[in-house]
Amino acid sequence: MKLWLAAVGRAKPGPEQDLYHQYVRRLAAPITLREVEEKRPLPMAARMAREAELLLAAIPERAVVVALDQRGKSMGSEDFAAQIGRWRDDGVADLAFLIGGADGHGEEVRARAQLLLSFGAMTWPHMLVRAMLAEQVWRAQAILSGHPYHRA
C-alpha cells in the first residue's frame, strides 16, 4: 500500500520538519508528500473550496482518504493501526492523508474522506500535525508487525 500526504502550506526548515522526517525515514514505505497552496486572497469559503480542489488533485483518484479534521473521530493507536491493517488486507493500493489549511477542510474533502480523523479537540500547528501523523503511521506499522515500540 502506497502512502500519500497532501497538505496545505509549504514546510520551512525547523524542528517540526526535522521530526516529520525522523519518522518518515523509519517507515517501510515512505509517504509521498504533496504540498499545495492557494496564494490569491480569496474569501474564506472560496479559499477552502480551492484548497480542497488542490488537495484532491494531489492524490491518486481511487485513494482511500483520511482527512485530519478537528471535528473527526478520535482514535487510539491500536484502533488506528487496525484500520490501516484492514485497508491493507482489503487490497487498498493508495492511502492518502489530507491536512487542510488554517480554516479546515472544504466540504469536497470531507465528503470524499472515508475517515475524518481528529488528534483531539485542541488546535495543533499544521507542521506539527505532519510530524504527529508520521509518528502515528510509523507506530501503526510497528503495531501491525509486532515490533515492541508500542507499549500500551
N, C-alpha and C positions, 0 to 999 in steps of 0.2 A: 504494500500500500504506500503510495507516494503522499507526502505531507506538504501542504501549502500554507503559507501565512500571507494574507493580504491585509495591509494596514494603511490607514490614512496617516500621512506625515512621513517625513524623512528623518531617519535616526542620525544624530550627531555623535561624534566620538565622546565617550564618557563612561562612567561606571555602569549605567543601565545597559548600554550596548555591550560592554565587556561581559557582564553577567549573562545576557542573552546568548552571546557566542560561546560562553563556557558550557552551557547546557546543550546547545545545538551540536557542538563538537562531539558530545557523548552519544548522540543518537545513532542507532544502527543505520537509519536512512535519514539524511538531513532534511530539514524543512526548506523548501524553496520560498524565499521571501520576495514579495512584490509590494513595493511602496507606491502609493498613489497620492496625488494632491490636486486639489482644485484651488487655484490661486486667485481666480476672479472674486471680487467682493459681492457675493450673491446673498440674497435674503436667506435666513436660516433654513426654511423649508426647501428652497431651491438648492442650497448647498448640500443638505442631507440627501436629497434625491440624486444629485450629481455624484456625490461620494459613493452612494450605493451602486450607481451605474459603473463607476470606475472599479470598485471592489469586485463586483461580479464579473466584469470583463477581465480581471487579472487572474482568474482561476479557471480550471477546466469546466466545461459546460455541464458535465454529468457528476461533478464532485459532490460528495456529501458535505454539507456546510454546517459549521459550528460558528455561530455569531456570539462573540463576547459582548454581553449586554447586562447592565446593572439590574434590569428587570427580569433576567433569565433565571434558570434553575441553578441552585447552589448544589454542588455535588461533592462528596468526599472523594479522596484519591482512588480508593478501591472501586467505587462506582464509576468514576471517570475511566479508569483502566478497563473495567469490564465492558463499558460501552464501546471503547476503541477496539477491544478484542472481538466483540460481536460484529462490528463493521468489517474488521479484518477477516473474520471467519466467514462472513457473508459474501466475500469477494469484492468489497469496495476497492476500487483502483486508486481513487483520489479522495483525500480527506483535507478539506480546506477550513482554516480558522480565519475569521474576519474580525478585525478591530476597527471600529468606526472612528469618526472624528470627535471633536470636543462636545458636540451636541448629540452624540449617539448615532445609531443606525437609522437609515431611511427605511420606510415600510417595505420597499422591494427586497432588501436584505432580510428583514425579519420574516417576510412571507416565504422566502427561499430556504431559510435555515431549517435543517432537521432538528437542531438543538440550539436553543438560546441558553448560553452558559454564563453564570454570574460568579465572580470571585468575591461575592459578598455585597452588602449594602453600601459599603464605603466607596468613595470615588478614588480611583488609582490613576497615577500618571500613565499616559499611554505607553511610554517607553518602558516603564516598569512592568506593565501588563505583558509586554512581549517576553520579558525575562521570566515572569511568573508562569506564563503559558509554556515556554520552553522547558522549564523545570518540571511542570506537571506532565508534559508529554514524555519527558525522559523518565519520570517516576512511574508513569503508566507502563512504559516499556520494561522497566525493572520489575514491576509487579507481575506483568504477564510472563516474564521469563524466569521468575523465581529468584531474581537477584536479591541479596539481603539489604539493599539500600533502604527500602521502605520498611519502617518498623511501626506498625500501628498497634 
